Amino acid sequence: MRDSNQPLTQLVNAFIADLQLKSRSHSTILAYNSDLQQLAEFLSHKNVSHPKEVQQADLEGFRDHLLAHQYTPKSTSRKLNAVKTLFRWLKDEGHLEIDVSQDVKHPEIIAPEPKFLSPIEYRALRDTAKADNRVSAIIELILQTGMRISEVANLKLVDVTRDMITIEAYATQPERQIPLNAPAREAIEKYMRERKDTSSPNLFVSKTGKPLAVRNIRASIDKYLRRANLSEYSVNDLRNTFIVESIKRGVNLVTISHAAGHKRLSTTERYLPIAEVPEPGTKQFLEEL
């Protein structure tokens, strides 16, 4: 056993430093640090300052405290993941003999049914955004390929050819390629004619030439959704629309799953009843929306 008298706050700092050495993403490190500082503060009010003093009931109390203070089950579960990762690390590093977080249960998360736009609705969104070539290109790209908003933000110029989009490998996602159809290609070409001249390798950039952040993409599309009287939808629902419309048009699930980057075919299959399609299609190519 290592020195077990180190306070929790000190060991949290060591854990965060270890994540940095392992090149975990900046956003993950920030989130873990915030979540674990919140845990340390909660435990300090219970006069618990060392990991060896922490009991399973303390961690369950932290979970219940979050839920009682208006954190959603999803947010609480994410914070609990950070806690469990810390305690596994403490045990692996020899600071604890037993991982007391192992049997702490996550709150039940009832996933809402995915929302999607009807053809009339996504055509209305197109019309509303048509004067903004950058946003129009982003909308068209998601509708025609099912890309995630983070993938759009990280898309590089070299990843786009006339007929194909390449999504670089990231996190647990392997590299994949998605066919680039005419509507998406034409929208990108129109945007490129006015794209800021910059050294940034990213396809989508701001007016100052910097890579367009996810939050900026989300805010821009939300603005046009409101203008089109579609405020009940979000940018993520454009991706759902791609999946549902592809199913309705008879595209086979493997083709859709690959384009969307689903790890499991069962994830794509759950859209069948949402699309009100009893049996999956057989087409091995994506159709234009």
C-alpha positions as CSV (number, residue, x, y, z in Angstrom):
1,M,0.0,0.0,0.0
2,R,1.2,3.5,-0.8
3,D,0.8,6.4,1.7
4,S,-2.9,6.2,2.6
5,N,-2.8,9.3,4.7
6,Q,-2.8,11.7,1.7
7,P,-6.0,13.8,1.7
8,L,-8.6,13.2,-1.1
9,T,-8.0,16.6,-2.6
10,Q,-4.3,15.9,-3.0
11,L,-5.0,12.5,-4.6
12,V,-7.6,14.0,-7.0
13,N,-4.8,16.3,-8.2
14,A,-2.5,13.3,-8.7
15,F,-5.3,11.5,-10.6
16,I,-5.9,14.6,-12.9
17,A,-2.1,14.8,-13.5
18,D,-2.2,11.1,-14.5
19,L,-5.0,11.7,-17.0
20,Q,-2.9,14.5,-18.5
21,L,0.0,12.2,-18.9
22,K,-2.3,9.7,-20.6
23,S,-3.3,12.5,-23.1
24,R,-7.0,12.3,-22.2
25,S,-9.0,15.1,-23.9
26,H,-9.0,18.6,-22.4
27,S,-12.7,18.6,-22.0
28,T,-12.7,15.2,-20.2
29,I,-10.0,16.4,-17.8
30,L,-11.9,19.6,-17.0
31,A,-15.1,17.7,-16.4
32,Y,-13.4,15.1,-14.1
33,N,-11.7,17.7,-12.1
34,S,-14.9,19.7,-11.6
35,D,-16.9,16.6,-10.6
36,L,-14.3,15.3,-8.2
37,Q,-13.8,18.7,-6.5
38,Q,-17.6,18.7,-6.0
39,L,-17.3,15.2,-4.4
40,A,-14.5,16.4,-2.1
41,E,-16.5,19.4,-1.0
42,F,-19.5,17.1,-0.3
43,L,-17.4,14.7,1.8
44,S,-15.7,17.5,3.7
45,H,-19.1,18.5,5.0
46,K,-19.3,15.0,6.4
47,N,-15.9,15.4,7.9
48,V,-14.5,12.9,5.5
49,S,-11.2,14.0,4.0
50,H,-9.2,10.8,3.2
51,P,-10.1,8.1,0.7
52,K,-9.7,5.3,3.3
53,E,-12.6,7.0,5.3
54,V,-15.0,6.9,2.4
55,Q,-17.8,4.3,2.6
56,Q,-20.1,3.1,-0.1
57,A,-22.9,4.9,1.7
58,D,-21.0,8.2,1.3
59,L,-20.9,7.9,-2.4
60,E,-24.5,6.9,-2.6
61,G,-25.2,10.0,-0.5
62,F,-23.3,12.1,-3.0
63,R,-25.4,10.6,-5.9
64,D,-28.7,11.3,-4.0
65,H,-27.5,14.8,-3.1
66,L,-27.0,15.6,-6.7
67,L,-30.4,14.2,-7.7
68,A,-32.1,16.2,-4.9
69,H,-30.4,19.4,-6.1
70,Q,-31.9,19.3,-9.6
71,Y,-29.1,17.5,-11.4
72,T,-30.6,15.2,-14.1
73,P,-30.1,11.5,-13.8
74,K,-27.9,11.7,-16.9
75,S,-25.7,14.5,-15.4
76,T,-25.6,12.6,-12.1
77,S,-24.5,9.4,-13.9
78,R,-21.8,11.2,-15.7
79,K,-20.4,12.6,-12.4
80,L,-20.7,9.1,-10.9
81,N,-18.5,7.8,-13.7
82,A,-15.8,10.2,-12.7
83,V,-16.1,9.1,-9.1
84,K,-15.9,5.4,-10.1
85,T,-12.9,6.1,-12.4
86,L,-11.1,7.9,-9.5
87,F,-11.7,5.0,-7.0
88,R,-10.6,2.4,-9.5
89,W,-7.4,4.4,-10.0
90,L,-6.9,4.7,-6.2
91,K,-7.1,1.0,-5.8
92,D,-4.9,0.2,-8.9
93,E,-2.3,2.7,-7.6
94,G,-2.2,1.1,-4.1
95,H,-3.9,3.9,-2.2
96,L,-6.9,1.7,-1.3
97,E,-7.4,-2.0,-0.8
98,I,-11.0,-2.0,-1.7
99,D,-12.9,0.0,-4.3
100,V,-16.0,1.1,-2.4
101,S,-17.5,2.7,-5.5
102,Q,-17.8,-0.6,-7.4
103,D,-21.4,-1.4,-6.2
104,V,-22.8,2.2,-6.2
105,K,-25.6,2.1,-8.7
106,H,-26.2,4.7,-11.3
107,P,-29.6,6.5,-11.3
108,E,-32.1,5.1,-13.8
109,I,-32.0,7.1,-17.1
110,I,-35.1,6.9,-19.3
111,A,-33.9,8.0,-22.7
112,P,-36.4,10.2,-24.5
113,E,-37.6,9.0,-27.9
114,P,-35.4,10.6,-30.6
115,K,-37.1,13.5,-32.4
116,F,-36.8,14.1,-36.1
117,L,-38.0,16.7,-38.6
118,S,-40.5,15.9,-41.3
119,P,-39.6,16.7,-44.9
120,I,-41.8,19.8,-44.8
121,E,-40.0,20.9,-41.6
122,Y,-36.4,20.4,-42.8
123,R,-37.2,22.1,-46.1
124,A,-38.5,25.1,-44.1
125,L,-35.3,25.1,-42.2
126,R,-33.3,25.1,-45.4
127,D,-35.3,28.0,-46.8
128,T,-34.9,30.0,-43.6
129,A,-31.1,29.6,-43.5
130,K,-30.5,29.8,-47.3
131,A,-28.9,33.3,-47.1
132,D,-26.3,32.0,-44.6
133,N,-24.0,29.8,-46.7
134,R,-22.0,28.5,-43.8
135,V,-25.0,27.4,-41.7
136,S,-26.7,26.1,-44.9
137,A,-23.7,23.9,-45.6
138,I,-23.6,22.6,-42.0
139,I,-27.4,21.8,-42.1
140,E,-27.0,20.1,-45.5
141,L,-24.0,18.1,-44.3
142,I,-25.8,16.7,-41.3
143,L,-29.0,16.0,-43.1
144,Q,-27.2,14.1,-45.9
145,T,-24.5,12.3,-43.9
146,G,-25.8,12.0,-40.3
147,M,-22.5,13.4,-38.9
148,R,-22.4,14.4,-35.3
149,I,-22.0,18.1,-34.5
150,S,-18.6,17.5,-33.0
151,E,-17.5,15.7,-36.2
152,V,-18.7,18.7,-38.3
153,A,-16.7,21.1,-36.1
154,N,-13.5,18.9,-36.4
155,L,-13.9,18.3,-40.2
156,K,-10.7,19.3,-42.1
157,L,-10.5,20.6,-45.6
158,V,-8.4,17.5,-46.6
159,D,-11.2,15.3,-45.3
160,V,-13.5,16.4,-48.0
161,T,-13.3,15.2,-51.6
162,R,-15.8,15.5,-54.4
163,D,-17.5,12.3,-53.5
164,M,-16.4,11.4,-50.0
165,I,-16.2,12.7,-46.4
166,T,-13.6,11.1,-44.1
167,I,-14.2,11.2,-40.4
168,E,-10.9,10.9,-38.6
169,A,-10.6,8.4,-35.8
170,Y,-11.3,9.9,-32.3
171,A,-11.9,8.6,-28.8
172,T,-13.4,5.1,-29.3
173,Q,-14.6,5.9,-32.9
174,P,-12.6,4.4,-35.7
175,E,-12.1,6.3,-39.0
176,R,-15.0,6.0,-41.4
177,Q,-16.0,7.3,-44.8
178,I,-19.4,8.7,-45.9
179,P,-20.4,9.3,-49.4
180,L,-20.8,13.0,-50.2
181,N,-23.9,13.5,-52.4
182,A,-24.7,16.4,-54.8
183,P,-26.8,18.6,-52.4
184,A,-24.1,18.4,-49.6
185,R,-21.3,19.0,-52.1
186,E,-23.0,22.0,-53.7
187,A,-23.7,23.5,-50.3
188,I,-20.1,23.1,-49.3
189,E,-18.8,24.6,-52.6
190,K,-21.1,27.6,-52.2
191,Y,-19.7,28.2,-48.7
192,M,-16.1,27.7,-49.8
193,R,-16.5,30.6,-52.2
194,E,-16.8,33.0,-49.3
195,R,-14.9,31.1,-46.6
196,K,-12.4,33.3,-44.7
197,D,-8.9,33.0,-46.1
198,T,-7.1,31.5,-43.2
199,S,-4.4,29.0,-42.3
200,S,-6.8,26.9,-40.3
201,P,-7.2,23.4,-41.6
202,N,-10.8,23.2,-40.5
203,L,-13.5,23.3,-43.1
204,F,-15.8,25.5,-41.0
205,V,-14.2,28.7,-39.6
206,S,-15.4,31.8,-37.9
207,K,-15.3,35.3,-39.4
208,T,-11.9,35.7,-37.7
209,G,-10.6,32.5,-39.4
210,K,-10.6,30.4,-36.3
211,P,-12.2,26.9,-36.2
212,L,-15.9,27.1,-35.6
213,A,-16.6,25.7,-32.1
214,V,-19.4,23.2,-31.4
215,R,-21.2,25.8,-29.2
216,N,-21.2,28.3,-32.1
217,I,-22.6,25.7,-34.5
218,R,-25.3,24.8,-32.1
219,A,-26.2,28.4,-31.4
220,S,-26.4,29.3,-35.1
221,I,-28.6,26.3,-36.0
222,D,-30.8,27.0,-33.0
223,K,-31.3,30.5,-34.2
224,Y,-32.6,29.3,-37.6
225,L,-34.7,26.7,-36.0
226,R,-36.5,29.4,-34.0
227,R,-36.9,31.5,-37.1
228,A,-38.5,28.6,-38.9
229,N,-40.9,28.1,-35.9
230,L,-39.1,24.8,-35.1
231,S,-37.8,25.7,-31.7
232,E,-38.8,22.3,-30.3
233,Y,-35.9,20.8,-32.3
234,S,-32.1,20.9,-31.9
235,V,-29.2,20.3,-34.1
236,N,-29.0,16.7,-32.9
237,D,-32.4,16.1,-34.4
238,L,-31.0,16.8,-37.8
239,R,-28.9,13.7,-37.3
240,N,-32.0,11.7,-36.2
241,T,-33.7,13.0,-39.3
242,F,-31.0,11.5,-41.5
243,I,-31.4,8.1,-39.8
244,V,-35.2,8.1,-39.9
245,E,-35.5,9.3,-43.5
246,S,-32.9,6.8,-44.7
247,I,-34.8,4.0,-43.1
248,K,-38.1,5.2,-44.7
249,R,-36.3,5.3,-48.1
250,G,-35.3,1.7,-47.8
251,V,-31.6,2.0,-47.0
252,N,-30.3,-1.1,-45.2
253,L,-29.4,-0.7,-41.6
254,V,-25.7,-1.6,-42.0
255,T,-25.2,1.3,-44.5
256,I,-27.0,3.7,-42.2
257,S,-25.2,2.5,-39.1
258,H,-21.8,2.9,-40.8
259,A,-22.6,6.5,-41.9
260,A,-23.9,7.5,-38.5
261,G,-21.0,5.9,-36.7
262,H,-23.1,3.7,-34.5
263,K,-21.0,1.1,-32.6
264,R,-23.8,-1.4,-32.6
265,L,-26.4,-2.2,-35.2
266,S,-29.0,-2.4,-32.4
267,T,-28.6,1.4,-32.0
268,T,-29.8,1.8,-35.5
269,E,-32.5,-0.8,-35.2
270,R,-34.2,1.2,-32.4
271,Y,-35.2,3.8,-35.1
272,L,-37.3,1.3,-37.0
273,P,-40.5,1.8,-34.9
274,I,-39.8,5.5,-34.7
275,A,-39.7,5.6,-38.5
276,E,-42.8,3.3,-38.5
277,V,-41.1,0.9,-40.8
278,P,-41.7,-2.8,-39.9
279,E,-38.8,-4.3,-41.8
280,P,-35.4,-2.8,-42.7
281,G,-34.7,-2.0,-46.4
282,T,-32.1,-3.5,-48.7
283,K,-30.6,-0.5,-50.5
284,Q,-26.9,-0.3,-50.1
285,F,-26.5,3.4,-50.9
286,L,-27.7,6.6,-49.2
287,E,-30.5,8.6,-50.8
288,E,-30.7,12.4,-51.1
289,L,-32.9,14.1,-48.6
